[in-house]
Amino acid sequence: MLRKKDGILIACVIIVAAVLATALRPQDEGERLRITVNGVVYGEYALSENRTIEVCGEWGYNQIVISAGAAYMAEADCPDKYCMEYEPISKEGQVIVCLPHRLVVEALVQEDGAVPEVDAVSR
């Protein structure tokens, strides 16, 4: 016969298993990279093409490099340079943020049949 404490233990184990299953699920490889500055899309780029993207705006300068299917912040003129400490991103949902420059770099997966909103923007 189960006691109240046994039921609580079983419920806790189920909750922990569900959280771990969700957190440890494999992430999809990103197919494109979206860069936004101050909430406005600066550009979208394929992660499969090696390139260097320079973002120079009123808040500062950042250089993002796409290489071997991953993107990283190579240069930034912000005072703290925390954005350059991020690991390269390549999986859906991973981001690099430069707060002083209001810049967000995120890896995205192309949805089936979806057309990207913006292929690239040049300024």
C-alpha positions as a Markdown table, in Angstrom:
| # | Residue | x | y | z |
|---|---|---|---|---|
| 1 | Met | 0.0 | 0.0 | 0.0 |
| 2 | Leu | 1.3 | 3.5 | -0.9 |
| 3 | Arg | 1.7 | 6.1 | 1.7 |
| 4 | Lys | 1.4 | 9.8 | 1.2 |
| 5 | Lys | 5.2 | 10.3 | 1.1 |
| 6 | Asp | 5.5 | 7.6 | -1.5 |
| 7 | Gly | 3.1 | 9.4 | -3.8 |
| 8 | Ile | 5.0 | 12.7 | -3.3 |
| 9 | Leu | 8.3 | 10.9 | -4.1 |
| 10 | Ile | 6.8 | 9.4 | -7.3 |
| 11 | Ala | 5.4 | 12.7 | -8.4 |
| 12 | Cys | 8.7 | 14.5 | -7.8 |
| 13 | Val | 10.6 | 11.8 | -9.9 |
| 14 | Ile | 8.1 | 12.2 | -12.7 |
| 15 | Ile | 8.4 | 16.0 | -12.7 |
| 16 | Val | 12.2 | 15.9 | -12.7 |
| 17 | Ala | 12.2 | 13.3 | -15.5 |
| 18 | Ala | 9.9 | 15.5 | -17.6 |
| 19 | Val | 12.0 | 18.6 | -17.0 |
| 20 | Leu | 15.2 | 16.8 | -17.9 |
| 21 | Ala | 13.7 | 15.3 | -21.1 |
| 22 | Thr | 12.6 | 18.7 | -22.2 |
| 23 | Ala | 15.9 | 20.4 | -21.3 |
| 24 | Leu | 18.1 | 17.7 | -22.8 |
| 25 | Arg | 16.2 | 17.2 | -26.1 |
| 26 | Pro | 18.5 | 17.6 | -29.1 |
| 27 | Gln | 18.3 | 21.1 | -30.7 |
| 28 | Asp | 17.9 | 21.4 | -34.4 |
| 29 | Glu | 20.9 | 22.7 | -36.3 |
| 30 | Gly | 20.4 | 26.4 | -37.3 |
| 31 | Glu | 20.1 | 27.1 | -41.0 |
| 32 | Arg | 20.2 | 30.9 | -40.9 |
| 33 | Leu | 21.3 | 33.7 | -38.7 |
| 34 | Arg | 19.2 | 36.8 | -37.9 |
| 35 | Ile | 20.8 | 40.0 | -36.7 |
| 36 | Thr | 18.6 | 42.7 | -35.1 |
| 37 | Val | 19.7 | 46.1 | -34.0 |
| 38 | Asn | 17.4 | 48.0 | -31.6 |
| 39 | Gly | 14.6 | 45.5 | -32.5 |
| 40 | Val | 14.9 | 46.1 | -36.2 |
| 41 | Val | 16.1 | 43.3 | -38.5 |
| 42 | Tyr | 19.5 | 44.2 | -39.9 |
| 43 | Gly | 19.8 | 41.1 | -42.0 |
| 44 | Glu | 19.4 | 37.3 | -42.3 |
| 45 | Tyr | 22.3 | 35.2 | -43.5 |
| 46 | Ala | 22.8 | 31.5 | -44.3 |
| 47 | Leu | 24.9 | 29.7 | -41.8 |
| 48 | Ser | 26.2 | 27.5 | -44.6 |
| 49 | Glu | 28.1 | 30.4 | -46.3 |
| 50 | Asn | 31.3 | 31.6 | -44.7 |
| 51 | Arg | 31.3 | 35.4 | -44.4 |
| 52 | Thr | 32.1 | 38.4 | -42.2 |
| 53 | Ile | 29.3 | 40.8 | -41.4 |
| 54 | Glu | 30.1 | 44.3 | -40.1 |
| 55 | Val | 27.4 | 46.1 | -38.2 |
| 56 | Cys | 28.2 | 49.8 | -37.7 |
| 57 | Gly | 25.5 | 51.9 | -36.3 |
| 58 | Glu | 24.8 | 54.8 | -34.0 |
| 59 | Trp | 25.5 | 52.7 | -30.9 |
| 60 | Gly | 28.8 | 51.1 | -32.1 |
| 61 | Tyr | 30.6 | 48.6 | -34.2 |
| 62 | Asn | 30.3 | 44.8 | -34.2 |
| 63 | Gln | 31.9 | 42.2 | -36.5 |
| 64 | Ile | 30.1 | 38.8 | -36.7 |
| 65 | Val | 31.9 | 35.9 | -38.5 |
| 66 | Ile | 30.1 | 32.9 | -39.9 |
| 67 | Ser | 32.4 | 30.0 | -40.4 |
| 68 | Ala | 31.9 | 26.2 | -40.6 |
| 69 | Gly | 28.2 | 26.5 | -39.9 |
| 70 | Ala | 28.6 | 28.6 | -36.7 |
| 71 | Ala | 28.6 | 32.3 | -35.9 |
| 72 | Tyr | 30.6 | 34.2 | -33.3 |
| 73 | Met | 31.3 | 37.8 | -32.4 |
| 74 | Ala | 34.9 | 38.5 | -33.6 |
| 75 | Glu | 35.1 | 42.2 | -32.8 |
| 76 | Ala | 33.1 | 44.8 | -30.8 |
| 77 | Asp | 33.9 | 48.3 | -29.6 |
| 78 | Cys | 31.6 | 48.2 | -26.6 |
| 79 | Pro | 33.3 | 48.8 | -23.2 |
| 80 | Asp | 32.8 | 45.4 | -21.6 |
| 81 | Lys | 33.2 | 43.1 | -24.6 |
| 82 | Tyr | 31.0 | 40.4 | -23.0 |
| 83 | Cys | 29.5 | 39.7 | -26.4 |
| 84 | Met | 32.9 | 38.4 | -27.6 |
| 85 | Glu | 32.9 | 35.8 | -24.8 |
| 86 | Tyr | 29.9 | 33.9 | -26.1 |
| 87 | Glu | 30.6 | 30.4 | -27.6 |
| 88 | Pro | 29.9 | 30.2 | -31.3 |
| 89 | Ile | 26.2 | 29.6 | -32.1 |
| 90 | Ser | 24.8 | 27.1 | -34.5 |
| 91 | Lys | 21.7 | 25.6 | -33.0 |
| 92 | Glu | 18.1 | 26.8 | -33.0 |
| 93 | Gly | 17.5 | 29.3 | -30.2 |
| 94 | Gln | 21.1 | 30.1 | -29.4 |
| 95 | Val | 21.8 | 33.8 | -29.2 |
| 96 | Ile | 24.6 | 36.4 | -28.8 |
| 97 | Val | 23.7 | 39.7 | -27.3 |
| 98 | Cys | 25.5 | 43.0 | -27.2 |
| 99 | Leu | 23.5 | 45.2 | -24.8 |
| 100 | Pro | 25.4 | 48.4 | -25.2 |
| 101 | His | 24.9 | 48.2 | -29.0 |
| 102 | Arg | 21.3 | 46.9 | -28.8 |
| 103 | Leu | 22.4 | 44.0 | -31.0 |
| 104 | Val | 21.0 | 40.4 | -31.0 |
| 105 | Val | 22.4 | 37.6 | -33.2 |
| 106 | Glu | 20.2 | 34.4 | -33.2 |
| 107 | Ala | 20.4 | 31.1 | -35.0 |
| 108 | Leu | 17.1 | 30.0 | -36.6 |
| 109 | Val | 15.7 | 27.0 | -38.4 |
| 110 | Gln | 14.0 | 27.5 | -41.7 |
| 111 | Glu | 10.4 | 26.2 | -41.3 |
| 112 | Asp | 9.2 | 23.8 | -44.0 |
| 113 | Gly | 7.8 | 25.8 | -46.9 |
| 114 | Ala | 8.5 | 29.1 | -45.2 |
| 115 | Val | 10.1 | 31.9 | -47.1 |
| 116 | Pro | 12.6 | 34.0 | -45.1 |
| 117 | Glu | 11.3 | 37.5 | -44.4 |
| 118 | Val | 14.6 | 39.1 | -45.3 |
| 119 | Asp | 17.5 | 37.5 | -47.2 |
| 120 | Ala | 20.1 | 40.2 | -46.4 |
| 121 | Val | 20.2 | 43.9 | -45.8 |
| 122 | Ser | 23.0 | 46.1 | -46.8 |
| 123 | Arg | 23.5 | 49.6 | -45.3 |
